[in-house]
Amino acid sequence: MRNQRLLILLLLVTYVFSPTIYDWAINPEGAWYRPFIIWALLIVAAYLFQGRSNRNEL
């Protein structure tokens, strides 16, 4: 239950700040790797929220 609340809070914060994040990522004067930072953060968040699975599951 705790992870669900954290995920909902994270989604809400992302939704609120998405215009600012989008403008930051596509700013032509910024670094070329800025969009990749956002994708890397999404991958790390997905890995952390997937939970631990039992290796003996079939």
CHARMM-style PDB file with segment names, atoms N, HN, CA, C and O in Angstrom:
ATOM      1  N   MET     1       0.830  -1.200   0.000  1.00  0.00      PROA
ATOM      2  CA  MET     1       0.000   0.000   0.000  1.00  0.00      PROA
ATOM      3  C   MET     1       0.867   1.252   0.000  1.00  0.00      PROA
ATOM      4  O   MET     1       0.515   2.261  -0.612  1.00  0.00      PROA
ATOM      5  N   ARG     2       2.000   1.183   0.689  1.00  0.00      PROA
ATOM      6  HN  ARG     2       2.286   0.364   1.186  1.00  0.00      PROA
ATOM      7  CA  ARG     2       2.870   2.351   0.783  1.00  0.00      PROA
ATOM      8  C   ARG     2       3.430   2.736  -0.579  1.00  0.00      PROA
ATOM      9  O   ARG     2       3.535   3.920  -0.898  1.00  0.00      PROA
ATOM     10  N   ASN     3       3.795   1.726  -1.393  1.00  0.00      PROA
ATOM     11  HN  ASN     3       3.710   0.764  -1.134  1.00  0.00      PROA
ATOM     12  CA  ASN     3       4.333   2.006  -2.717  1.00  0.00      PROA
ATOM     13  C   ASN     3       3.282   2.632  -3.626  1.00  0.00      PROA
ATOM     14  O   ASN     3       3.615   3.458  -4.476  1.00  0.00      PROA
ATOM     15  N   GLN     4       2.032   2.254  -3.458  1.00  0.00      PROA
ATOM     16  HN  GLN     4       1.761   1.584  -2.767  1.00  0.00      PROA
ATOM     17  CA  GLN     4       0.972   2.820  -4.280  1.00  0.00      PROA
ATOM     18  C   GLN     4       0.789   4.307  -3.976  1.00  0.00      PROA
ATOM     19  O   GLN     4       0.605   5.112  -4.889  1.00  0.00      PROA
ATOM     20  N   ARG     5       0.838   4.660  -2.722  1.00  0.00      PROA
ATOM     21  HN  ARG     5       0.988   4.006  -1.980  1.00  0.00      PROA
ATOM     22  CA  ARG     5       0.695   6.075  -2.344  1.00  0.00      PROA
ATOM     23  C   ARG     5       1.866   6.892  -2.873  1.00  0.00      PROA
ATOM     24  O   ARG     5       1.683   8.010  -3.356  1.00  0.00      PROA
ATOM     25  N   LEU     6       3.057   6.338  -2.780  1.00  0.00      PROA
ATOM     26  HN  LEU     6       3.206   5.431  -2.387  1.00  0.00      PROA
ATOM     27  CA  LEU     6       4.239   7.019  -3.287  1.00  0.00      PROA
ATOM     28  C   LEU     6       4.165   7.187  -4.799  1.00  0.00      PROA
ATOM     29  O   LEU     6       4.529   8.238  -5.326  1.00  0.00      PROA
ATOM     30  N   LEU     7       3.700   6.165  -5.493  1.00  0.00      PROA
ATOM     31  HN  LEU     7       3.404   5.311  -5.064  1.00  0.00      PROA
ATOM     32  CA  LEU     7       3.563   6.237  -6.944  1.00  0.00      PROA
ATOM     33  C   LEU     7       2.520   7.271  -7.355  1.00  0.00      PROA
ATOM     34  O   LEU     7       2.735   8.024  -8.305  1.00  0.00      PROA
ATOM     35  N   ILE     8       1.407   7.312  -6.657  1.00  0.00      PROA
ATOM     36  HN  ILE     8       1.232   6.700  -5.885  1.00  0.00      PROA
ATOM     37  CA  ILE     8       0.370   8.305  -6.954  1.00  0.00      PROA
ATOM     38  C   ILE     8       0.892   9.711  -6.705  1.00  0.00      PROA
ATOM     39  O   ILE     8       0.630  10.614  -7.500  1.00  0.00      PROA
ATOM     40  N   LEU     9       1.619   9.913  -5.627  1.00  0.00      PROA
ATOM     41  HN  LEU     9       1.833   9.180  -4.981  1.00  0.00      PROA
ATOM     42  CA  LEU     9       2.215  11.216  -5.343  1.00  0.00      PROA
ATOM     43  C   LEU     9       3.219  11.601  -6.427  1.00  0.00      PROA
ATOM     44  O   LEU     9       3.243  12.749  -6.871  1.00  0.00      PROA
ATOM     45  N   LEU    10       4.034  10.662  -6.848  1.00  0.00      PROA
ATOM     46  HN  LEU    10       4.015   9.729  -6.487  1.00  0.00      PROA
ATOM     47  CA  LEU    10       5.005  10.920  -7.903  1.00  0.00      PROA
ATOM     48  C   LEU    10       4.317  11.287  -9.217  1.00  0.00      PROA
ATOM     49  O   LEU    10       4.758  12.205  -9.909  1.00  0.00      PROA
ATOM     50  N   LEU    11       3.262  10.593  -9.561  1.00  0.00      PROA
ATOM     51  HN  LEU    11       2.904   9.848  -8.999  1.00  0.00      PROA
ATOM     52  CA  LEU    11       2.510  10.911 -10.777  1.00  0.00      PROA
ATOM     53  C   LEU    11       1.857  12.290 -10.694  1.00  0.00      PROA
ATOM     54  O   LEU    11       1.832  13.022 -11.683  1.00  0.00      PROA
ATOM     55  N   LEU    12       1.340  12.642  -9.545  1.00  0.00      PROA
ATOM     56  HN  LEU    12       1.360  12.048  -8.741  1.00  0.00      PROA
ATOM     57  CA  LEU    12       0.728  13.960  -9.355  1.00  0.00      PROA
ATOM     58  C   LEU    12       1.761  15.068  -9.496  1.00  0.00      PROA
ATOM     59  O   LEU    12       1.508  16.071 -10.163  1.00  0.00      PROA
ATOM     60  N   VAL    13       2.915  14.899  -8.878  1.00  0.00      PROA
ATOM     61  HN  VAL    13       3.121  14.085  -8.336  1.00  0.00      PROA
ATOM     62  CA  VAL    13       3.985  15.897  -8.980  1.00  0.00      PROA
ATOM     63  C   VAL    13       4.463  16.018 -10.428  1.00  0.00      PROA
ATOM     64  O   VAL    13       4.700  17.122 -10.918  1.00  0.00      PROA
ATOM     65  N   THR    14       4.601  14.888 -11.106  1.00  0.00      PROA
ATOM     66  HN  THR    14       4.409  13.990 -10.708  1.00  0.00      PROA
ATOM     67  CA  THR    14       5.016  14.904 -12.511  1.00  0.00      PROA
ATOM     68  C   THR    14       3.990  15.623 -13.377  1.00  0.00      PROA
ATOM     69  O   THR    14       4.352  16.385 -14.273  1.00  0.00      PROA
ATOM     70  N   TYR    15       2.719  15.382 -13.111  1.00  0.00      PROA
ATOM     71  HN  TYR    15       2.424  14.763 -12.383  1.00  0.00      PROA
ATOM     72  CA  TYR    15       1.667  16.042 -13.875  1.00  0.00      PROA
ATOM     73  C   TYR    15       1.694  17.562 -13.659  1.00  0.00      PROA
ATOM     74  O   TYR    15       1.524  18.330 -14.607  1.00  0.00      PROA
ATOM     75  N   VAL    16       1.903  17.979 -12.438  1.00  0.00      PROA
ATOM     76  HN  VAL    16       2.041  17.356 -11.668  1.00  0.00      PROA
ATOM     77  CA  VAL    16       1.914  19.407 -12.125  1.00  0.00      PROA
ATOM     78  C   VAL    16       3.108  20.098 -12.782  1.00  0.00      PROA
ATOM     79  O   VAL    16       2.976  21.198 -13.317  1.00  0.00      PROA
ATOM     80  N   PHE    17       4.268  19.451 -12.739  1.00  0.00      PROA
ATOM     81  HN  PHE    17       4.375  18.558 -12.303  1.00  0.00      PROA
ATOM     82  CA  PHE    17       5.479  20.072 -13.258  1.00  0.00      PROA
ATOM     83  C   PHE    17       5.804  19.678 -14.704  1.00  0.00      PROA
ATOM     84  O   PHE    17       6.868  20.043 -15.203  1.00  0.00      PROA
ATOM     85  N   SER    18       4.932  18.956 -15.378  1.00  0.00      PROA
ATOM     86  HN  SER    18       4.067  18.659 -14.972  1.00  0.00      PROA
ATOM     87  CA  SER    18       5.233  18.498 -16.733  1.00  0.00      PROA
ATOM     88  C   SER    18       5.457  19.635 -17.735  1.00  0.00      PROA
ATOM     89  O   SER    18       6.335  19.490 -18.586  1.00  0.00      PROA
ATOM     90  N   PRO    19       4.731  20.751 -17.695  1.00  0.00      PROA
ATOM     91  CA  PRO    19       5.048  21.836 -18.648  1.00  0.00      PROA
ATOM     92  C   PRO    19       6.455  22.395 -18.456  1.00  0.00      PROA
ATOM     93  O   PRO    19       7.151  22.685 -19.429  1.00  0.00      PROA
ATOM     94  N   THR    20       6.866  22.543 -17.208  1.00  0.00      PROA
ATOM     95  HN  THR    20       6.301  22.308 -16.418  1.00  0.00      PROA
ATOM     96  CA  THR    20       8.204  23.052 -16.928  1.00  0.00      PROA
ATOM     97  C   THR    20       9.271  22.052 -17.363  1.00  0.00      PROA
ATOM     98  O   THR    20      10.285  22.434 -17.947  1.00  0.00      PROA
ATOM     99  N   ILE    21       9.042  20.780 -17.078  1.00  0.00      PROA
ATOM    100  HN  ILE    21       8.218  20.470 -16.603  1.00  0.00      PROA
ATOM    101  CA  ILE    21       9.992  19.744 -17.474  1.00  0.00      PROA
ATOM    102  C   ILE    21      10.086  19.657 -18.987  1.00  0.00      PROA
ATOM    103  O   ILE    21      11.177  19.503 -19.535  1.00  0.00      PROA
ATOM    104  N   TYR    22       8.958  19.755 -19.661  1.00  0.00      PROA
ATOM    105  HN  TYR    22       8.071  19.880 -19.215  1.00  0.00      PROA
ATOM    106  CA  TYR    22       8.947  19.698 -21.121  1.00  0.00      PROA
ATOM    107  C   TYR    22       9.723  20.882 -21.714  1.00  0.00      PROA
ATOM    108  O   TYR    22      10.539  20.696 -22.616  1.00  0.00      PROA
ATOM    109  N   ASP    23       9.476  22.073 -21.222  1.00  0.00      PROA
ATOM    110  HN  ASP    23       8.813  22.224 -20.489  1.00  0.00      PROA
ATOM    111  CA  ASP    23      10.206  23.246 -21.712  1.00  0.00      PROA
ATOM    112  C   ASP    23      11.707  23.121 -21.446  1.00  0.00      PROA
ATOM    113  O   ASP    23      12.521  23.523 -22.277  1.00  0.00      PROA
ATOM    114  N   TRP    24      12.070  22.567 -20.297  1.00  0.00      PROA
ATOM    115  HN  TRP    24      11.409  22.240 -19.622  1.00  0.00      PROA
ATOM    116  CA  TRP    24      13.478  22.370 -19.966  1.00  0.00      PROA
ATOM    117  C   TRP    24      14.133  21.366 -20.906  1.00  0.00      PROA
ATOM    118  O   TRP    24      15.278  21.548 -21.318  1.00  0.00      PROA
ATOM    119  N   ALA    25      13.400  20.302 -21.243  1.00  0.00      PROA
ATOM    120  HN  ALA    25      12.470  20.154 -20.908  1.00  0.00      PROA
ATOM    121  CA  ALA    25      13.976  19.235 -22.066  1.00  0.00      PROA
ATOM    122  C   ALA    25      14.162  19.666 -23.518  1.00  0.00      PROA
ATOM    123  O   ALA    25      15.134  19.264 -24.159  1.00  0.00      PROA
ATOM    124  N   ILE    26      13.243  20.482 -24.047  1.00  0.00      PROA
ATOM    125  HN  ILE    26      12.455  20.808 -23.527  1.00  0.00      PROA
ATOM    126  CA  ILE    26      13.340  20.827 -25.471  1.00  0.00      PROA
ATOM    127  C   ILE    26      13.955  22.195 -25.723  1.00  0.00      PROA
ATOM    128  O   ILE    26      13.949  22.675 -26.856  1.00  0.00      PROA
ATOM    129  N   ASN    27      14.473  22.813 -24.704  1.00  0.00      PROA
ATOM    130  HN  ASN    27      14.478  22.423 -23.783  1.00  0.00      PROA
ATOM    131  CA  ASN    27      15.117  24.113 -24.870  1.00  0.00      PROA
ATOM    132  C   ASN    27      16.279  23.986 -25.861  1.00  0.00      PROA
ATOM    133  O   ASN    27      17.203  23.209 -25.621  1.00  0.00      PROA
ATOM    134  N   PRO    28      16.250  24.731 -26.963  1.00  0.00      PROA
ATOM    135  CA  PRO    28      17.292  24.584 -27.977  1.00  0.00      PROA
ATOM    136  C   PRO    28      18.676  25.024 -27.493  1.00  0.00      PROA
ATOM    137  O   PRO    28      19.683  24.629 -28.082  1.00  0.00      PROA
ATOM    138  N   GLU    29      18.744  25.810 -26.463  1.00  0.00      PROA
ATOM    139  HN  GLU    29      17.926  26.131 -25.984  1.00  0.00      PROA
ATOM    140  CA  GLU    29      20.031  26.265 -25.947  1.00  0.00      PROA
ATOM    141  C   GLU    29      20.594  25.312 -24.887  1.00  0.00      PROA
ATOM    142  O   GLU    29      21.689  25.530 -24.370  1.00  0.00      PROA
ATOM    143  N   GLY    30      19.851  24.272 -24.571  1.00  0.00      PROA
ATOM    144  HN  GLY    30      18.961  24.095 -24.991  1.00  0.00      PROA
ATOM    145  CA  GLY    30      20.287  23.328 -23.550  1.00  0.00      PROA
ATOM    146  C   GLY    30      21.149  22.224 -24.128  1.00  0.00      PROA
ATOM    147  O   GLY    30      21.425  22.194 -25.327  1.00  0.00      PROA
ATOM    148  N   ALA    31      21.565  21.333 -23.272  1.00  0.00      PROA
ATOM    149  HN  ALA    31      21.341  21.358 -22.298  1.00  0.00      PROA
ATOM    150  CA  ALA    31      22.404  20.215 -23.679  1.00  0.00      PROA
ATOM    151  C   ALA    31      21.590  19.207 -24.490  1.00  0.00      PROA
ATOM    152  O   ALA    31      20.378  19.086 -24.307  1.00  0.00      PROA
ATOM    153  N   TRP    32      22.258  18.494 -25.380  1.00  0.00      PROA
ATOM    154  HN  TRP    32      23.242  18.592 -25.529  1.00  0.00      PROA
ATOM    155  CA  TRP    32      21.579  17.537 -26.254  1.00  0.00      PROA
ATOM    156  C   TRP    32      21.053  16.330 -25.496  1.00  0.00      PROA
ATOM    157  O   TRP    32      20.152  15.648 -25.984  1.00  0.00      PROA
ATOM    158  N   TYR    33      21.588  16.050 -24.325  1.00  0.00      PROA
ATOM    159  HN  TYR    33      22.320  16.603 -23.929  1.00  0.00      PROA
ATOM    160  CA  TYR    33      21.225  14.836 -23.605  1.00  0.00      PROA
ATOM    161  C   TYR    33      20.098  15.038 -22.590  1.00  0.00      PROA
ATOM    162  O   TYR    33      19.772  14.110 -21.851  1.00  0.00      PROA
ATOM    163  N   ARG    34      19.516  16.193 -22.539  1.00  0.00      PROA
ATOM    164  HN  ARG    34      19.782  16.948 -23.139  1.00  0.00      PROA
ATOM    165  CA  ARG    34      18.452  16.446 -21.560  1.00  0.00      PROA
ATOM    166  C   ARG    34      17.266  15.494 -21.692  1.00  0.00      PROA
ATOM    167  O   ARG    34      16.810  14.983 -20.669  1.00  0.00      PROA
ATOM    168  N   PRO    35      16.739  15.224 -22.887  1.00  0.00      PROA
ATOM    169  CA  PRO    35      15.619  14.260 -22.961  1.00  0.00      PROA
ATOM    170  C   PRO    35      16.007  12.866 -22.459  1.00  0.00      PROA
ATOM    171  O   PRO    35      15.169  12.137 -21.927  1.00  0.00      PROA
ATOM    172  N   PHE    36      17.279  12.502 -22.630  1.00  0.00      PROA
ATOM    173  HN  PHE    36      17.960  13.094 -23.061  1.00  0.00      PROA
ATOM    174  CA  PHE    36      17.721  11.186 -22.185  1.00  0.00      PROA
ATOM    175  C   PHE    36      17.775  11.101 -20.663  1.00  0.00      PROA
ATOM    176  O   PHE    36      17.631  10.015 -20.100  1.00  0.00      PROA
ATOM    177  N   ILE    37      17.977  12.211 -20.005  1.00  0.00      PROA
ATOM    178  HN  ILE    37      18.094  13.093 -20.463  1.00  0.00      PROA
ATOM    179  CA  ILE    37      17.944  12.228 -18.542  1.00  0.00      PROA
ATOM    180  C   ILE    37      16.535  11.875 -18.061  1.00  0.00      PROA
ATOM    181  O   ILE    37      16.374  11.110 -17.109  1.00  0.00      PROA
ATOM    182  N   ILE    38      15.534  12.424 -18.710  1.00  0.00      PROA
ATOM    183  HN  ILE    38      15.665  13.045 -19.483  1.00  0.00      PROA
ATOM    184  CA  ILE    38      14.147  12.136 -18.333  1.00  0.00      PROA
ATOM    185  C   ILE    38      13.846  10.658 -18.539  1.00  0.00      PROA
ATOM    186  O   ILE    38      13.233  10.023 -17.680  1.00  0.00      PROA
ATOM    187  N   TRP    39      14.276  10.099 -19.682  1.00  0.00      PROA
ATOM    188  HN  TRP    39      14.774  10.615 -20.380  1.00  0.00      PROA
ATOM    189  CA  TRP    39      14.038   8.671 -19.936  1.00  0.00      PROA
ATOM    190  C   TRP    39      14.778   7.805 -18.926  1.00  0.00      PROA
ATOM    191  O   TRP    39      14.239   6.798 -18.467  1.00  0.00      PROA
ATOM    192  N   ALA    40      15.987   8.175 -18.577  1.00  0.00      PROA
ATOM    193  HN  ALA    40      16.425   8.994 -18.950  1.00  0.00      PROA
ATOM    194  CA  ALA    40      16.750   7.400 -17.589  1.00  0.00      PROA
ATOM    195  C   ALA    40      16.045   7.421 -16.234  1.00  0.00      PROA
ATOM    196  O   ALA    40      15.990   6.400 -15.549  1.00  0.00      PROA
ATOM    197  N   LEU    41      15.510   8.565 -15.849  1.00  0.00      PROA
ATOM    198  HN  LEU    41      15.554   9.395 -16.406  1.00  0.00      PROA
ATOM    199  CA  LEU    41      14.773   8.647 -14.589  1.00  0.00      PROA
ATOM    200  C   LEU    41      13.518   7.782 -14.622  1.00  0.00      PROA
ATOM    201  O   LEU    41      13.168   7.162 -13.618  1.00  0.00      PROA
ATOM    202  N   LEU    42      12.841   7.734 -15.760  1.00  0.00      PROA
ATOM    203  HN  LEU    42      13.125   8.238 -16.576  1.00  0.00      PROA
ATOM    204  CA  LEU    42      11.661   6.881 -15.888  1.00  0.00      PROA
ATOM    205  C   LEU    42      12.021   5.399 -15.776  1.00  0.00      PROA
ATOM    206  O   LEU    42      11.293   4.624 -15.154  1.00  0.00      PROA
ATOM    207  N   ILE    43      13.128   5.014 -16.370  1.00  0.00      PROA
ATOM    208  HN  ILE    43      13.720   5.643 -16.875  1.00  0.00      PROA
ATOM    209  CA  ILE    43      13.559   3.618 -16.296  1.00  0.00      PROA
ATOM    210  C   ILE    43      13.925   3.235 -14.868  1.00  0.00      PROA
ATOM    211  O   ILE    43      13.564   2.157 -14.397  1.00  0.00      PROA
ATOM    212  N   VAL    44      14.641   4.118 -14.183  1.00  0.00      PROA
ATOM    213  HN  VAL    44      14.935   4.994 -14.566  1.00  0.00      PROA
ATOM    214  CA  VAL    44      15.012   3.852 -12.788  1.00  0.00      PROA
ATOM    215  C   VAL    44      13.768   3.772 -11.906  1.00  0.00      PROA
ATOM    216  O   VAL    44      13.679   2.899 -11.042  1.00  0.00      PROA
ATOM    217  N   ALA    45      12.815   4.666 -12.112  1.00  0.00      PROA
ATOM    218  HN  ALA    45      12.887   5.375 -12.813  1.00  0.00      PROA
ATOM    219  CA  ALA    45      11.583   4.639 -11.321  1.00  0.00      PROA
ATOM    220  C   ALA    45      10.801   3.356 -11.579  1.00  0.00      PROA
ATOM    221  O   ALA    45      10.270   2.763 -10.640  1.00  0.00      PROA
ATOM    222  N   ALA    46      10.721   2.916 -12.831  1.00  0.00      PROA
ATOM    223  HN  ALA    46      11.153   3.397 -13.594  1.00  0.00      PROA
ATOM    224  CA  ALA    46      10.020   1.672 -13.137  1.00  0.00      PROA
ATOM    225  C   ALA    46      10.702   0.479 -12.480  1.00  0.00      PROA
ATOM    226  O   ALA    46      10.035  -0.427 -11.981  1.00  0.00      PROA
ATOM    227  N   TYR    47      12.021   0.482 -12.482  1.00  0.00      PROA
ATOM    228  HN  TYR    47      12.562   1.218 -12.888  1.00  0.00      PROA
ATOM    229  CA  TYR    47      12.763  -0.608 -11.840  1.00  0.00      PROA
ATOM    230  C   TYR    47      12.497  -0.636 -10.330  1.00  0.00      PROA
ATOM    231  O   TYR    47      12.311  -1.707  -9.752  1.00  0.00      PROA
ATOM    232  N   LEU    48      12.480   0.513  -9.709  1.00  0.00      PROA
ATOM    233  HN  LEU    48      12.631   1.383 -10.179  1.00  0.00      PROA
ATOM    234  CA  LEU    48      12.267   0.574  -8.268  1.00  0.00      PROA
ATOM    235  C   LEU    48      10.844   0.201  -7.869  1.00  0.00      PROA
ATOM    236  O   LEU    48      10.635  -0.384  -6.807  1.00  0.00      PROA
ATOM    237  N   PHE    49       9.865   0.531  -8.705  1.00  0.00      PROA
ATOM    238  HN  PHE    49      10.035   1.006  -9.568  1.00  0.00      PROA
ATOM    239  CA  PHE    49       8.468   0.284  -8.356  1.00  0.00      PROA
ATOM    240  C   PHE    49       7.971  -1.088  -8.778  1.00  0.00      PROA
ATOM    241  O   PHE    49       6.852  -1.463  -8.430  1.00  0.00      PROA
ATOM    242  N   GLN    50       8.767  -1.844  -9.516  1.00  0.00      PROA
ATOM    243  HN  GLN    50       9.676  -1.539  -9.799  1.00  0.00      PROA
ATOM    244  CA  GLN    50       8.292  -3.140  -9.977  1.00  0.00      PROA
ATOM    245  C   GLN    50       8.182  -4.157  -8.841  1.00  0.00      PROA
ATOM    246  O   GLN    50       7.454  -5.145  -8.939  1.00  0.00      PROA
ATOM    247  N   GLY    51       8.899  -3.900  -7.791  1.00  0.00      PROA
ATOM    248  HN  GLY    51       9.491  -3.098  -7.711  1.00  0.00      PROA
ATOM    249  CA  GLY    51       8.845  -4.810  -6.655  1.00  0.00      PROA
ATOM    250  C   GLY    51       9.763  -5.997  -6.856  1.00  0.00      PROA
ATOM    251  O   GLY    51      10.284  -6.238  -7.945  1.00  0.00      PROA
ATOM    252  N   ARG    52       9.939  -6.713  -5.791  1.00  0.00      PROA
ATOM    253  HN  ARG    52       9.516  -6.517  -4.907  1.00  0.00      PROA
ATOM    254  CA  ARG    52      10.806  -7.905  -5.867  1.00  0.00      PROA
ATOM    255  C   ARG    52       9.946  -9.128  -6.136  1.00  0.00      PROA
ATOM    256  O   ARG    52       8.911  -9.323  -5.499  1.00  0.00      PROA
ATOM    257  N   SER    53      10.375  -9.941  -7.071  1.00  0.00      PROA
ATOM    258  HN  SER    53      11.216  -9.783  -7.588  1.00  0.00      PROA
ATOM    259  CA  SER    53       9.648 -11.163  -7.367  1.00  0.00      PROA
ATOM    260  C   SER    53      10.451 -12.360  -6.879  1.00  0.00      PROA
ATOM    261  O   SER    53      11.673 -12.295  -6.739  1.00  0.00      PROA
ATOM    262  N   ASN    54       9.761 -13.423  -6.630  1.00  0.00      PROA
ATOM    263  HN  ASN    54       8.769 -13.476  -6.744  1.00  0.00      PROA
ATOM    264  CA  ASN    54      10.409 -14.641  -6.176  1.00  0.00      PROA
ATOM    265  C   ASN    54      11.036 -15.347  -7.371  1.00  0.00      PROA
ATOM    266  O   ASN    54      10.371 -15.538  -8.390  1.00  0.00      PROA
ATOM    267  N   ARG    55      12.289 -15.735  -7.267  1.00  0.00      PROA
ATOM    268  HN  ARG    55      12.828 -15.581  -6.439  1.00  0.00      PROA
ATOM    269  CA  ARG    55      12.989 -16.376  -8.385  1.00  0.00      PROA
ATOM    270  C   ARG    55      12.475 -17.794  -8.619  1.00  0.00      PROA
ATOM    271  O   ARG    55      12.743 -18.367  -9.675  1.00  0.00      PROA
ATOM    272  N   ASN    56      11.759 -18.367  -7.686  1.00  0.00      PROA
ATOM    273  HN  ASN    56      11.541 -17.902  -6.828  1.00  0.00      PROA
ATOM    274  CA  ASN    56      11.257 -19.728  -7.843  1.00  0.00      PROA
ATOM    275  C   ASN    56       9.890 -19.770  -8.511  1.00  0.00      PROA
ATOM    276  O   ASN    56       9.337 -20.853  -8.702  1.00  0.00      PROA
ATOM    277  N   GLU    57       9.338 -18.629  -8.866  1.00  0.00      PROA
ATOM    278  HN  GLU    57       9.787 -17.749  -8.711  1.00  0.00      PROA
ATOM    279  CA  GLU    57       8.034 -18.591  -9.528  1.00  0.00      PROA
ATOM    280  C   GLU    57       8.162 -19.138 -10.936  1.00  0.00      PROA
ATOM    281  O   GLU    57       9.134 -18.870 -11.642  1.00  0.00      PROA
ATOM    282  N   LEU    58       7.172 -19.900 -11.324  1.00  0.00      PROA
ATOM    283  HN  LEU    58       6.383 -20.118 -10.751  1.00  0.00      PROA
ATOM    284  CA  LEU    58       7.139 -20.433 -12.694  1.00  0.00      PROA
ATOM    285  C   LEU    58       5.875 -19.998 -13.378  1.00  0.00      PROA
ATOM    286  OT1 LEU    58       5.652 -20.340 -14.539  1.00  0.00      PROA
TER     287      LEU     58
END
